[in-house]
Amino acid sequence: MASNKLKGVWVKQIALIAGSFLLGLVLTYYFGFIAGLSLNIIVLVGLVFYIRRSQQKALRNLGFSDEKAGGSFAPTESKISLKYVCMSCGSRVKGAKCATCGSQAKRATF
């Protein structure tokens, strides 16, 4: 059985689906198929960007920053680098091999 939070999520998702379906019908009726379909796509993409922006603001309010590290394709202005530690001896590794023991086994530390 679903909890109350899950019921709220389902209600929002069903309302979004029903609203987009009705919006598509209304836009298609008044503007024709091609124009209605394109307007419906524009409205839904705008809605997705609005939801995403509001979720990012909520996460920033909870203390999560919007810094990018790791898998970002855009260059970041802050200098974030991974540090590696040898799994055999525990010393810091710069390069492919450990300078202390010569092992290639390393793990990233954050």
C-alpha positions as CSV (number, residue, x, y, z in Angstrom):
1,M,0.0,0.0,0.0
2,A,1.3,3.5,-0.9
3,S,2.1,6.0,1.7
4,N,0.6,9.6,1.8
5,K,3.8,11.1,0.2
6,L,3.7,8.6,-2.6
7,K,0.0,9.4,-3.2
8,G,0.8,13.1,-3.5
9,V,3.5,12.4,-6.1
10,W,1.1,10.2,-8.1
11,V,-1.6,12.9,-8.0
12,K,0.8,15.5,-9.2
13,Q,2.0,13.2,-12.1
14,I,-1.5,12.3,-13.2
15,A,-2.5,16.0,-13.0
16,L,0.5,17.0,-15.2
17,I,-0.3,14.3,-17.7
18,A,-4.0,15.2,-17.8
19,G,-3.2,18.9,-18.0
20,S,-0.8,18.4,-20.9
21,F,-3.3,16.2,-22.7
22,L,-6.0,18.8,-22.4
23,L,-3.7,21.6,-23.3
24,G,-2.7,19.7,-26.4
25,L,-6.3,19.1,-27.4
26,V,-7.2,22.8,-26.9
27,L,-4.2,24.1,-28.7
28,T,-4.7,21.7,-31.6
29,Y,-8.4,22.6,-31.8
30,Y,-7.8,26.4,-32.0
31,F,-4.6,26.6,-33.9
32,G,-4.6,23.5,-36.1
33,F,-2.5,20.3,-35.8
34,I,1.0,21.6,-36.7
35,A,0.8,24.9,-34.8
36,G,-1.0,23.3,-31.9
37,L,1.5,20.5,-31.6
38,S,4.5,22.9,-31.8
39,L,2.9,25.2,-29.2
40,N,2.2,22.2,-26.9
41,I,5.9,21.1,-27.2
42,I,7.1,24.7,-26.4
43,V,4.8,24.9,-23.4
44,L,5.9,21.5,-22.0
45,V,9.6,22.2,-22.5
46,G,9.1,25.5,-20.7
47,L,7.3,23.7,-17.9
48,V,10.2,21.3,-17.5
49,F,12.7,24.1,-17.3
50,Y,10.6,25.9,-14.8
51,I,10.3,22.8,-12.6
52,R,14.0,22.1,-12.9
53,R,14.9,25.7,-11.9
54,S,12.6,25.6,-8.9
55,Q,14.1,22.3,-7.7
56,Q,17.6,23.8,-8.0
57,K,16.6,26.8,-5.9
58,A,15.1,24.4,-3.3
59,L,18.3,22.4,-3.1
60,R,20.4,25.6,-2.8
61,N,18.2,26.6,0.1
62,L,19.0,23.3,1.8
63,G,22.7,24.0,1.6
64,F,23.6,22.2,-1.6
65,S,25.8,24.3,-3.8
66,D,25.7,24.6,-7.6
67,E,29.4,23.9,-8.1
68,K,30.3,21.5,-10.8
69,A,32.9,18.8,-10.3
70,G,33.9,15.8,-12.2
71,G,31.7,15.0,-15.1
72,S,31.0,18.5,-16.4
73,F,31.9,19.4,-19.9
74,A,32.0,23.1,-19.2
75,P,35.2,24.5,-17.7
76,T,34.8,25.3,-14.0
77,E,36.3,28.3,-12.5
78,S,37.1,26.7,-9.1
79,K,40.1,24.4,-8.9
80,I,38.7,21.0,-7.9
81,S,41.0,18.1,-8.2
82,L,41.0,14.5,-7.2
83,K,43.6,13.2,-4.8
84,Y,44.7,9.6,-5.1
85,V,46.0,7.4,-2.3
86,C,47.9,4.1,-2.8
87,M,45.9,1.1,-1.7
88,S,49.0,-0.8,-0.7
89,C,50.9,1.6,1.5
90,G,48.5,4.5,2.0
91,S,50.8,7.3,0.7
92,R,49.6,10.0,-1.7
93,V,50.0,9.1,-5.4
94,K,50.9,11.6,-8.2
95,G,50.9,9.9,-11.6
96,A,50.3,6.3,-12.6
97,K,52.5,4.6,-9.9
98,C,53.1,5.0,-6.2
99,A,56.5,6.6,-5.6
100,T,56.9,4.7,-2.3
101,C,56.1,1.1,-3.2
102,G,55.6,1.1,-7.0
103,S,52.1,-0.2,-6.9
104,Q,49.6,0.9,-9.6
105,A,46.5,0.3,-7.3
106,K,45.1,3.6,-6.2
107,R,41.8,5.0,-5.0
108,A,40.4,8.5,-5.1
109,T,39.8,10.5,-2.0
110,F,37.5,13.5,-1.9
